[in-house]
């Protein structure tokens, strides 16, 4: 763990064990069961795109979505993040029924929402609620990159704002884990307004002396970086996380200068004061706990 202040979509390439479609009788119940078993078998192994080693999926899941061969960090779902950070049996989800509409009648957006909900089992790109971190109660919001790249539309902004206001009402520290490609273009100005709304809510939190711990993880970019993700009293991230606003090529073309190598990586940002702590994933819960405990005198 590197201390600055206090000292994908999963990148898998699926490997087929055997061909499922060959030699499968049609309209046979027994063959259907065999086919399902074969599909399960195919999902036992994957290839890490960082080290190119064949890895056992169960080992990756048990290792907090970290490659057991090279320690490469795969993306975690919001549910996995909550399981990692929050004490077992203490998480209570809030605002789970809020869903996005299509206020601009953006072509294909309604169908995109429907298919993404079916695929991910999520209503939108964030899960929020309350829970305890080593016994300290917090209001928490966790973004999920698998839902349209973690893009921030009206629902994400509303749920995060409510999580912040919940912390204000109950005097609870607020923790937000960000992973996002930025504002959701399908909602136009409605999505951009979420940057102002979340930032204004955080200002109220600050005025009342309630700590906000921001945890931007790989990747966090665009309007999320440009708003609440970088407004934490303490900003904690993971090794090699990509955190930035625009892509390197866009920035270079705009400012007409060559950028430093790795300037959007966590280690560069720590060195230049943009983040406060880099914590290994297995240490993240205890690091957040120590920070919250210090800030709240718990």
C-alpha positions in Angstrom: 0.0 0.0 0.0 1.3 3.4 -1.0 0.2 6.3 1.3 0.2 9.8 0.0 -1.9 11.5 2.6 -1.3 9.3 5.7 2.4 8.3 5.5 -12.9 -3.6 -18.4 -15.4 -5.0 -18.4 -13.2 -7.9 -17.3 -10.1 -8.3 -19.4 -10.8 -11.9 -20.2 -10.4 -13.8 -23.4 -12.6 -16.9 -23.1 -11.0 -20.2 -24.0 -13.3 -22.9 -25.4 -12.7 -26.3 -23.9 -14.6 -28.1 -26.7 -17.1 -27.4 -29.3 -20.6 -27.3 -27.9 -22.5 -27.2 -31.1 -21.1 -30.3 -32.6 -22.8 -33.7 -32.2 -25.8 -32.4 -30.2 -29.1 -34.2 -30.9 -32.1 -31.9 -31.4 -35.3 -32.0 -29.4 -33.9 -34.3 -26.7 -34.2 -33.4 -23.0 -31.1 -35.5 -22.1 -29.0 -33.7 -24.6 -30.2 -30.3 -23.2 -28.9 -31.2 -19.8 -25.6 -32.3 -21.3 -25.4 -29.1 -23.3 -25.8 -27.0 -20.1 -23.1 -29.0 -18.4 -20.8 -28.5 -21.3 -21.5 -24.7 -21.3 -20.6 -24.7 -17.6 -17.4 -26.5 -18.3 -16.4 -24.0 -20.9 -16.6 -21.2 -18.3 -14.0 -22.8 -16.0 -11.0 -21.3 -17.7 -10.0 -18.0 -19.1 -6.9 -16.3 -20.4 -5.5 -13.3 -18.7 -4.9 -10.6 -21.3 -2.1 -9.1 -19.2 0.2 -12.1 -18.8 -1.5 -14.5 -21.3 -1.6 -17.3 -18.7 -4.6 -19.7 -18.6 -6.3 -19.0 -15.3 -9.0 -20.9 -13.4 -12.0 -18.5 -13.0 -12.9 -19.8 -9.5 -9.3 -18.8 -8.4 -9.8 -15.3 -9.8 -13.2 -14.8 -8.1 -11.7 -16.0 -4.8 -8.8 -13.7 -5.2 -11.0 -10.5 -5.4 -10.9 -10.5 -9.2 -7.1 -10.4 -9.3 -5.1 -12.7 -11.6 -3.3 -15.3 -9.5 -0.4 -15.4 -12.0 0.5 -11.7 -12.5 -1.7 -9.8 -10.0 -3.5 -8.0 -12.8 -6.7 -6.3 -11.5 -9.9 -7.2 -13.3 -13.0 -5.1 -13.0 -15.3 -5.9 -10.1 -19.1 -5.6 -10.3 -20.9 -3.2 -7.9 -22.1 -6.2 -5.9 -18.6 -7.6 -5.6 -17.3 -4.2 -4.4 -20.0 -4.0 -1.8 -19.1 -7.5 -0.6 -15.4 -6.4 -0.5 -16.0 -3.3 1.5 -19.1 -3.7 3.6 -19.5 -6.0 6.6 -21.5 -9.1 5.9 -25.2 -8.8 6.5 -25.1 -5.0 7.1 -25.8 -3.6 3.6 -29.3 -2.2 3.1 -30.0 -1.1 -0.5 -31.8 2.2 -1.1 -33.5 3.7 -4.1 -33.3 0.4 -6.1 -36.5 1.0 -8.1 -35.4 4.2 -9.8 -35.0 3.7 -13.5 -34.1 5.9 -16.5 -36.6 7.0 -19.1 -35.8 8.4 -22.5 -36.4 12.1 -22.1 -34.9 13.1 -25.4 -36.4 10.2 -27.4 -32.8 9.3 -28.3 -33.0 6.6 -31.0 -32.4 3.1 -29.6 -31.9 4.2 -26.1 -35.0 2.6 -24.6 -34.1 -0.7 -26.2 -30.5 -0.3 -25.0 -31.7 0.2 -21.4 -33.9 -2.8 -21.6 -31.3 -5.2 -23.0 -28.6 -3.9 -20.6 -31.0 -4.4 -17.6 -31.6 -8.0 -18.7 -27.9 -8.7 -19.3 -26.6 -7.2 -16.0 -29.5 -7.6 -13.6 -29.1 -4.0 -12.7 -31.6 -1.1 -13.1 -28.8 1.4 -13.8 -25.1 1.9 -13.3 -25.0 2.4 -9.5 -26.1 0.6 -6.4 -26.5 2.7 -3.2 -27.5 2.2 0.4 -26.1 2.0 3.9 -23.8 -0.5 5.6 -20.9 -0.9 8.0 -17.2 -1.0 7.4 -15.6 -2.8 10.3 -18.5 -1.7 12.5 -18.7 2.0 11.3 -21.9 2.8 9.5 -21.6 4.6 6.2 -23.7 5.8 3.3 -22.3 4.2 0.2 -22.7 4.3 -3.6 -20.9 1.9 -5.9 -20.8 2.3 -9.7 -20.8 -0.7 -12.1 -18.9 -0.4 -15.4 -20.9 -3.3 -17.0 -24.0 -1.1 -17.2 -23.3 1.1 -20.3 -19.8 1.8 -19.3 -20.8 3.1 -15.9 -22.1 6.2 -17.7 -23.8 8.9 -15.5 -27.3 9.7 -16.5 -30.1 11.2 -14.4 -30.6 8.0 -12.3 -26.9 7.7 -11.4 -26.8 11.3 -10.4 -30.0 11.1 -8.4 -29.0 7.9 -6.6 -25.6 9.3 -5.7 -27.1 12.6 -4.6 -29.6 10.8 -2.4 -26.7 8.7 -0.9 -24.9 12.0 -0.1 -28.1 13.5 1.4 -28.6 10.3 3.4 -25.2 10.8 4.9 -26.1 14.4 5.7 -29.4 13.5 7.3 -28.0 10.6 9.4 -24.6 12.1 10.0 -22.9 9.2 8.3 -19.6 9.3 6.3 -20.2 9.0 2.6 -18.2 6.5 0.5 -18.5 6.5 -3.3 -16.7 4.0 -5.6 -16.5 5.3 -9.1 -15.9 3.6 -12.4 -17.2 5.3 -15.4 -16.7 6.5 -19.0 -18.4 9.8 -18.1 -21.7 11.4 -18.7 -24.4 9.4 -20.7 -24.7 11.0 -24.1 -28.2 9.6 -24.6 -29.6 12.0 -22.0 -27.9 15.1 -23.2 -28.0 18.1 -20.8 -29.8 16.0 -18.3 -26.7 13.9 -17.8 -24.4 16.9 -17.6 -26.5 18.5 -14.9 -25.7 15.5 -12.6 -22.2 16.9 -12.3 -23.5 20.1 -10.8 -26.1 18.3 -8.7 -23.7 15.8 -7.0 -21.1 18.5 -6.5 -23.6 20.8 -4.8 -24.7 18.0 -2.5 -21.1 17.3 -1.5 -20.6 21.0 -0.7 -23.5 20.7 1.8 -21.8 17.7 3.3 -18.5 19.6 3.6 -20.3 22.6 5.3 -21.6 20.2 7.9 -18.2 18.6 8.6 -19.2 15.1 7.3 -16.4 13.2 5.5 -16.6 12.1 2.0 -14.3 9.3 0.9 -14.0 9.0 -2.9 -12.6 5.8 -4.5 -12.2 6.2 -8.2 -11.1 2.8 -9.7 -10.1 1.7 -13.2 -11.3 3.3 -15.3 -12.8 6.6 -14.1 -13.0 9.3 -16.8 -15.1 12.1 -18.3 -17.7 14.0 -16.3 -17.4 11.7 -13.3 -13.8 12.6 -12.9 -14.7 16.2 -13.5 -17.2 16.2 -10.6 -17.7 14.1 -7.5 -14.9 11.6 -8.0 -12.2 14.2 -7.4 -14.0 16.0 -4.6 -13.3 13.6 -1.8 -11.8 14.7 1.5 -9.6 11.7 0.9 -9.2 10.1 -2.5 -8.2 6.4 -2.5 -7.6 4.3 -5.5 -6.0 1.0 -6.6 -2.7 0.3 -8.3 -2.4 1.2 -12.0 -6.0 2.6 -12.1 -6.7 4.9 -15.1 -8.2 8.2 -13.9 -8.6 11.1 -16.2 -10.9 13.4 -18.1 -10.2 13.0 -21.8 -8.0 10.6 -23.7 -4.3 11.3 -24.2 -4.6 11.9 -27.9 -7.4 14.5 -27.5 -5.4 16.3 -24.8 -2.2 16.3 -26.9 -4.0 17.7 -29.9 -5.6 20.4 -27.8 -2.5 21.6 -25.9 0.0 20.8 -28.7 2.4 19.2 -26.2 3.7 15.7 -25.6 2.4 14.2 -22.4 4.4 12.3 -19.8 4.2 8.5 -19.9 1.5 7.1 -17.7 0.2 10.6 -16.7 -3.3 9.2 -16.1 -2.3 6.3 -14.0 -2.8 6.1 -10.2 0.9 6.2 -9.4 1.5 9.4 -11.4 -1.5 11.0 -9.8 -0.3 10.1 -6.3 3.1 11.6 -7.0 1.5 14.9 -8.2 -1.1 15.2 -5.4 -4.2 14.3 -7.3 -5.0 11.2 -5.2 -4.1 10.6 -1.5 -3.7 6.8 -1.2 -3.1 3.8 -3.4 -4.3 0.7 -1.7 -4.1 -2.9 -2.8 -7.5 -4.4 -3.3 -7.1 -6.8 -0.4 -6.2 -3.9 1.9 -8.9 -1.5 0.6 -11.5 -2.2 3.3 -9.1 -1.7 6.2 -7.6 1.5 4.6 -11.1 3.0 4.2 -11.9 2.0 7.7 -8.8 3.7 9.1 -9.4 6.9 7.1 -13.1 7.0 8.2 -12.1 6.3 11.8 -9.6 9.1 11.9 -11.9 11.6 10.2 -14.9 10.8 12.5 -12.9 10.1 15.7 -14.9 6.8 16.0 
